[in-house]
Amino acid sequence: MKTDWRSSVIAQLEKEAEQFLQTSTVSISFDTYRKFMRNGDRQSYEALYFLQRKRLTTFGLLQFLYPERQAYTEALENEIWQVCNEFTWCLPAHLDRQFEEQDYKTYQQTNQLQYTVDLFAAETAFTLAEMIHFFGEHLDDFLVEKVKIEIDRRVFIPFLDGSFHWEKATHNWASVCGGSIGAAALYLMNGDRKQSLIIDRVIQTMNYYLAGFEEDGACTEGYGYWQYGFGYFVYFADLLKRYRNIDLFEYPKVKAVALFQQKVFLADNTVVNFSDAAPTAAPMIGFTHYLHKKFSEVHVPTESLATTSIVDHCGRWAPAIRELCWYDPKLKGRNWPTGSCLMEDSSIFLSRIEQHAFAVKAGHNHEPHNHNDIGQFILYSRGNVFLRDLGSGQYHKDYFSDKRYQFICNSAEGHSVPVVNGFYQQEGARFYGEIIHAEQNNNYDEIELDLSRAYPGQLQFTRSFQYYKTEHPKLVIIDNFLFNESPSSLVESFIAEDLPFDLQDNKLYLEGDKETLEISYEKDIVLPTVKRKSFRNHQGEIECYLHILCEVVSLNKQVSLRFECNLLGGK
């Protein structure tokens, strides 16, 4: 007998809790704390920090489900106690060291400890505030008061006494930090003047967050950051409407942002993963049900696509509890709809037909979580991303520094964009591309990009795609270059899935699980090579891919290159 989603979630929570009950609470050493400052290592500290949050959230969810079970209550109290006694709620990678690591002289002048308020400090405040709101009568009275004190001194006081860079950010930091602080204030401050000051500032921050979206509502940070950033916007907006009768859902753009999810899946759980995004993801089903009730146009996907592991890799409480509370078993989902979608303002296009899809972007090279990827595209068919995006690499101190584009997944070298006169695309808003033509039909889609400003120097460059939506789809790529003088070199570059391949005459074959992709080219014009390469993905694992390099051997002022990608069917 098939088990329903909610029952599967609860069974998994109980299993994880049983394992946690057999192990001791998390302790983080000073050496582990110092690793990021010493060598840029984020993973050692964050693995333990997030394990602590997973334990906290898991026991909190089971307290919600089984308030009469004393073992869960006691375990939750112990985890809350551990969190209250942490040196900082902020990650070392986000620390302002003049605060947490203030010297004794500074401490004597202020007589108080100083704290950085980052994403995770703010989230922790939200988590603990909501937990004592829900479970306060079941928890030790002293512990409840301890939580209030810790939230006040670690988050409310620093926020009220200062200002933070994220308050005017136009990306996920604004909504997560601001929304978490605002939610905690709504729970704990009981309508006093300080609460009003916090809420007013948070609403301003939410306006900055929404300003980061174009009118089409696309999240150029990637789908994961849509779930994260827009999620915390919605969590705060929901509480604000209930506590203050202020409706942020009426704001311009919110509906468009809510519709983004259904415009970014290639098929099933495979995502258009431009920027720092994972190649696969699971829709948050309870969150989607909530959005569908706010905006009926929000597509409800099939339940089978939703994860039953509602406690994410960071152990976040706010999305997990809402997956349980907002899930509506009466809402029956469907497959992602067939069709094409042009997000014109954000320069992203997706065409989806059953188990086949094609996506492309233009944009600029100063986007949030930017990759140098103007003109990048993805080709998917029946379980294989034949021409792929590497997505996010492993986060490290250098990943968000001036060394960012030394990481292959962020650089132009790691994307399906050409190398012109030996130059890869560079970072910066001055490098951009535009969608200059888009035609959407039942049988084929056509889209053309002007990429002339994506490279330095005097160059006219257009890239066009024709995607034929037949039983075995075909993608035709045509790159037209016009130089002032003949280029010294020109190399077409394609990033492909790590698959068995066969290079024959004027064709390259990639053997997928259920399909074979045939890429044909003009052998008198280009000389192809295929190299197997690797990078470290977001989970820190070594992941391989194929790098197809097509050197242009016939160079003139005007160069036209054509590549046909035919899906041949197969197994």
N, C-alpha and C positions, 0 to 999 in steps of 0.2 A: 504494500500500500504506500502510495506517495505521501511523503511528509510535507506539510505546508511550510512556507518560508519561516514564519515566526517560531514554529516548533523546532526547526533546524537551528535557528539562531540561539534559542534558549539551551538546547542540548549542547551546542558548542561552548557557550558561556560556562555551563556547569562543568564541562570537561576541563576547560582552562582553569577554572577556579580550583578544582580538585588538585591540579598540578601546583598551583600557587600556594595552596594550603600546606603542601608538603615541603615547601622551600621557605627560607627566611626572607625578610624584607631586604630591599636593596641598600647597599652602602657604597658610596663613591669616595675613593681615596683622593688625597691631595695630588698625588702623582698623576692620576687620571684627569683631574681638573686642569692640571697644568699642561697637558699634552698639546692642546690646541695652540697655546702661546709658544710652546717650544718648537713644534715641528708642523703645525697646521692640521694635525689629526683631529677630526671631528668625531669620528666613529666610536672611539673608545668610550668617551664620556656620554655621547648621545645614546649609545646602546643601553647603558645602565639607566640613564635618565628616563628614556622612553619605556623601559621595562617597569620602572617605578610607576609611571602613569598608566600603563596597561593593567597593573595590579590594582591600582586605585579605581580605575574605571570599571574593571570586571567585577570587583566586589560591590561597587556602587550600583551597577545594573542588577546584580543578584539581590541586593538589599531592596531595590525597587520592586523586583518580582516576588521576593519571598521575605517580607519584613518580619515575619515571625521566626525566622531561622537565626538563632543567636550566633552560630559560627560565622555567618556572613557579616553580621553586625560587628562582631569583635575584630574580624579581619579588616573590615572597612575602617574602623577606628584606628587600628595600627597603621594602616597606609596613610590616613589623614595625618596622623602624628608624625610619621616620617617626612611627609611633604612640608609640614609646618616647621620642621627642624632643618630643612635643607639650607645650606649656606646661601644659595641664590636660586630663584626660580627661572632665571635667565640662562640661556645656553652660553658657554664660553665664547663661541663664535660671534655672539651678538653683544657681548659685555662692553659697557663703557667702563674701563678699568679705573677711572678716577672715582667712580662711585663704589663698587664692591671692594675695590682694592685701595681705598683711601688710606692715607697714612695717619699716624696717631695725632699729629699736629692738627690736621684737618678735622679729625673726629673731635678733638678738644674744643675747637671753635664752634662746632654745630651741636655737639652732644647727642648726635643720632647717626645711625648707620644709613648709608645711601644705597639706592637700588636702581638698576636699569630696568625699564619696563619694555620688554621685547614681546614677540609673539607668544612665547611660552609662559612668561610671567603673567601676561594678561589672561591667557587661557586658563592658567592655574587658578587665578582669582575667580574667574567665571565658574569653573568646575566646583571649587569648594563652596562658593556662595550658593550655587544651585543645590549642591548636596545637603547643606545644612537647612536650606529652605524645604527640601523634600523630606529629609530624614531627621531633622533636629530633635524631634520628640523621642527618637530611638537612640540617639547618641548621648554620650556623656556630656553633662552640662558644661563642665570646664572646657572640654574639647571644642564645643560649639563657640564658646567665648574666645578661645585661643585662635580659631579660624578667623573670626571677625577682626581680631587684633592684627594677625599676620597679613590679611588682605589690606587692611588700612595702612599699615606702615610700609609694606612692600610695593603697593600699587596705587592706592588712592592718594596718599600724601605726596609721593613723587610726581604723580600726574597733576595734582592741584598746585604744587609748588613750582613746577617747571613746565617745559614744553619739549616735545619729542619730534624727531624728523618725520616719523610716520603719520603725524597728524595732517600733513598736507600731501601725503603720498597718493598716487593715483593707481595703486596696485593693492595686492592682498594684505599687505601690512596695515593699511588704513582700516580695512573692514574687520580684520581679525583682532588687532590691538584695540581699536576703538570700540568695536561691538562687544568684545569681552568685558572691557572696563564698564561700558554702559550697562550691560546686563547685570554685572555684579552690583553696580550702584542701585539699579532698580530693585534688586532683591534685598539689599542691606540698609539702604539709607532712608527709607520711610518718608520720602517727600520733603526732606529738609533742604536748606539753601545749597549745601554742598552737592546734594544730588542734582539739583537744577543746573549748577555750574558744570558738572560733569556731563549731564545729558546734552546740554546746549553745545558743548565742545564736540561731543561725539557725533551729533547730527551734522555739524560742520565737516567733520572728518569723513562722514559717509558721503557727503556731497563731493568731496575730493575723490573719493573712491569711484563714484559713478562717473566722474569726469574722465576717468581713465578709459572708459568704454566709448567707442564710436556709436553712432545711432543704430547700427545693426546689432549691437549687443555682443559681438564676438570678444572672447577673452584671448588676447594675443600671448598671454603668459602660458597658455596651455590648459587642457581640460582639467588636470589635477588642481591647478590653481583656481579654476572656476569653482570646482566643488568646495575648495577650501575658503577662498575669499568671499564668494557670493554666499556660501553656506553661512558664514558668520554674520554677513549682512542680514540675511533672512532670520537667523536666530534672534538677533537684536531687534529687528523690525517687528517680529512677532510679539516679543515681550513689551516693546514700546507701545504697540497698539493696545495691548491688554492693560498695561499699567498707567499709561498716559493718554490713551486715545489719540495718539499721533500716528498717522498712516504713511509710512515710507513707501508702501507698495503703490501709492498713487503717483510717485515721482516719475518724471520722464525717464526712459531707458530701462526701468526695472523689468517691465514685461519682456522687452527685447533680450535682456540678459538672461531671463528665466528660460527663454526659448533656445538658448545656445546649445544646450546638451544634445538636442535631437539633430543638430547641424554638424556634429563633430565626430560621430561614430561612422566608421567605414562599414562595419558589419558586426553583429554580435557584440563582443567585448573589445574589438580592435578599434583603436582611436586614431584620428588625425593628430599625430604627435609632434607638430612643429614646436619649436622652442624647447623649454625644459619640461617636457611631458613624457609620460611613460607610453609605450606602444600599446598596452592593454589597460583596461580599467573597467570597474564595475559601477553602474549607476547606483546611487544611494536611493533605494526604492521608497523608503518612508519620506525622504526629502522630496522626491519627485511627486509622490502622492500629494504632499502639501502644496507644491507649486501648481499642480494640476487643478487643485481646488481654488487657488487664487486666480489662475489664468487657464481657462479650459483648453486653450490651444497647445499647452504643454503636453507633449506625447508621453504616454505611460508605456515603458518598455515591458517586455515579458519578464516575469518574476525570476525566470531561470538565469537571467543575466546579472541579477543582483547578488552581491556577496552575502554569505551568511556569517562572515567574520566582520561584524560591525565595529569591533574595536580595531582601529587602524594601526599602522606601524608606529605611530607616535602616541598611541594610547589615549586619543582625545575622547573626552566625555561628551561634549556638547553634541557632536553629530551622532554618536552611538545611542544616547538616550532618546534622541528624536527619531532615529530609525525605528525604535520600538513604539514610541508614542504616536508617530505620524503615519505609520503603516496602516493601510486600509485594505483588508482582504477582499472587500467588495469590488475594488478597482482591478479589472482584468486588463493586462497589458497586451501589446501587439509587437511584432517585429518592427525594426526601424523602417520608416516609410521609404518607398522607392521614389526617386526624383533627384533633382539637382537644386543646389542652393548657392546663390552668390551673395556673400557678405561684402558688399561693394566698398563700404567705408573702411573696412579692415583689410581689404584686398585678399580675401580667402574664398576659394571656390571648392565645392564638393559635389560630385555626381555619384549617385548610389543606385544600383540596380541589383536587387536580390543579393547574391553573394559576390558581387563585383563592385569595385569602387575606384574612383580617381579623385585626387585632391591636389590643389596647387595654391601657392601664395605668392604675393608680391611684397607690399609693405616696405619697411625700411630697417636699417641695421642699428637702431637705437630703441628697440622695443623692450618692454620689461622681460627679463630673463632672455635677453637677445641672443640669437644665433645669426651668423652672417650667411643668410639663406634666401636672398631675394631671387625668386624664380624656382625655388625648391618644389618638388612634386612627389606624390606617392601613388603607387599603383598596386591595388589589392585584388586578389581573386581566390575565393574558396579556401580561406585559411592561411594563405601566404601573402606577405607584403613583399612582392617581388622587387619593386623599387621602393626603398624605404627611407625613413628618417631615423637617425640614430637616437634622437630624443635627448633626454637628460643624462649627463654623466654623474659620477660620484661627487657629491659636494665636499669641498676641501677649502682650506684657507685661500689657496691660490685661485679657486674656481670663481670667486667673486672679487678678484683683484685685477691689476693690469696684465696678469698672465692668463686671463680667462680664455683668450683665443688661441692659446697653446694647446688647449684641450681639443682633440679632433672633432668631438661631437658639436662643439660650439663654432668651430672655424668653418670657413667656406670649403676647405679641403674635405670636410666630412659631409658635404651636401652635393646634390645633383645639379651643380651649377658650373659653367665653364671657367677655365683659367685663361685669361686674355693677356697676351704679351708677357706671360710669366707672372701676372698679378692675380691673386685671389681677391675676392670681395673683402673689404675692410669694414670695421665697425664705425658707426656714426650715422646720425640722422641725414647727413648730406648724401648718403648712399641709399637710393630708394628705387622702387619700381612701381609701375601703375598698370592696372587692368584697363586696356583701352578698347577692348571689344569682348562681348560675351553674348553668345547665342545658345539658348537652351531649347532643345526639341525632344520629342519622344524617342527618336531613333539615334540622335547624336547630339553632343554638346561641343561647342567651339569657344575657345577662350584665347585671347592674345594679350601678351604683356609687353610693355615698353620697358626694357631693362638698361636703357642707355646710360642712366645716371647711377647704375649699380656698380660701376667701375670708374676708376680715375681716367683722365684723358678724354680726348675727342673720339667719341664712338657712337654710332647708331646701332642699336641691338634690339631686335624684337624676338620674342619666343612665343610660338603659337602651339596650341594643342587641339587636336580633334579626337574626341572620344566617342567611338561608335558602340552603341548599346545594343549589341546583338546577342545571340546565344553564347557566342565566344567573342567577347568584346575586343576591340582594337584601339590602341592609342597611337596617334601619329604626332611626333614632335618635330617642329620645324624651327630652326634657329637661323635668323638672317642678320649678318653683320655687315656694316659699312664703315670702313676705316678711311682716314685721311691718306694713309699710305699703307702698303702691305704690312701686316703684322709680323713680328719676329717669331711668334709662336701662338698657337691656339689649340687648346686641349679641352675636349668635352669630357665631363666627369659624371659618372652615375654611381650611386650607392645602392647596392642590391643586398637582398637577404643572403645569408650564408647557405647556399644550395649547391648541389652538384651541377656542373656546367660543362658545356661542350662548345668550343669555338670552331666554326667551320666556314671557310670561304668568306662570305659576306653576312654570316648569321651567327648569333650567339644564342644558345639554348640554356635556359634555367629550368631545372626539373623540380617542381613543387610536389606537394603531397597528393594533390588531385588535379593539378593543371601543369602544363608546360608553357613557359613564356619564350617566344621566339622574338629576338631583337634583330632586325635587319638594318643594314647601313650600307653606304656607298663605298665599296672597298677601294676604289681608285682615289678617294678623297681622304678617308680616315684609316688609321692603323690602330686597331684595338689591342689592348692587353687587359688581363684580368688578374688582380692581386687579392689574395686573402689577407685581411688585416683584422686587428682587434682593438677594442677600447674597454675602459672600465665603466660599466653602466651605473645607474643611480644606486643600485644595491651593493656596489663595490665588486661585482662579479665581472670576470673577463668575458666579453661577448665578441663574437667574430662576425664579419660581414665581408662582402665582395666589393672591391673598388674597381669599376670598369672605366678605364681611361682610353679615350679615343683621340689620338694625336692627329691633327689635320695636316696632311702632307702636301696639299695643294693650296698654297696661300696666295691670296690676291687682296686688293682693296675691298672687294665684295665677295663674301663667302656665304653660301647657303648650305645648310646641313639638314638632312632629313633622317629621322630614325622611326621605324615602325615597330611597335610592340604588339605582337599578335598572341592572344591566348588560344592555344590549340586544343584545349580539353585534355583528356588523358585518362588517368586512372579512375 
